[in-house]
Amino acid sequence: MEEVMDFMERYSENAEKGCLERWKLLPVKLYDSEIYEVIGGLLSRQVALSTNLAYSPNTWNGHIAPLVLRSMIDLVITLAWILKIPEERAPKYIMYGLGQEKLLLEHYKAKQEKSPNEQVEKMIQAKTEWLQTQRQEWSIEVNVGNWTEGPTVRDMAIECNLEDLYKLAYTPFSSVTHNTWQHISAYNLKTCTNPLHKFHKIPEIAQVPLDPDYVYRSAIYLDQAFDLVDKKYNLKAKTIAPLEFLETGFEEIFKDKPQE
């Protein structure tokens, strides 16, 4: 395990290097800075999700890893959709997020009026100050719908030719995120062995083996995010792609290990 974790550290360093290299290669235009802030932020987020998963082997299981992977898939679809019309969709993405933060701030203010609390007051002050670094608060509209103002995640995926990714990865991992029956039944219940109980199911926290394949999948989704930006802006990054780095490293680690 020590050898694997040492490699995970090198993988993480390579992923971060790839992100920073692309940021330096992007043709950032200051009058369109929001576009590049969104791109840079989403790439950085994707790296953070993949590398934190890599650093945490106890999460390489069906209970936890799909929560991270589903978020990474969501990011791939979001980034692909934004890059179709970045000058229109990047500002929309930002304003939705600011609107949600403003709405949360109003909820805190309402709570503070009912029952004053020092910690809540500090939260209100901190969030107010942060919003003011983004926009004047009065200019931020709150959108209670989805940020795309229409298209669903499925619609976005279809538009970006990512329907298979949506159907075969996003949707299955959503069952973990939303705790739906097909996941709960497989991972959190077992059949009672007492025949008098008609083989009903009883609670169980399944002890599933750790599987590095989840890190492998995260590298795939990180690769996809990098590729989207590379193709949009014709970037020629020299840093080894995350998936290639992972495959080469795993092959080296396990090449002399006996097969069980």
Secondary structure, DSSP 8 states (H G I E B T S, - for coil): -HHHHHHHHHHHHHHHHHHHHHHHHS---GGGHHHHHHHHHHHHHHHHHHHHHHT-GGG-STTTHHHHHHHHHHHHHHHHHHHHSHHHHHHHHHHHHHHHHHHHHHHHHHHHHHS--HHHHHHHHHHHHHHHHHS-GGG-----S-TTSS--HHHHHHHTT-HHHIIIIIHHHHHHHTT-HHHHHHHSEEE-S-GGGTT-EEE--------THHHHHHHHHHHHHHHHHHHHHT----S--HHHHHHHHHHHHHTTS---
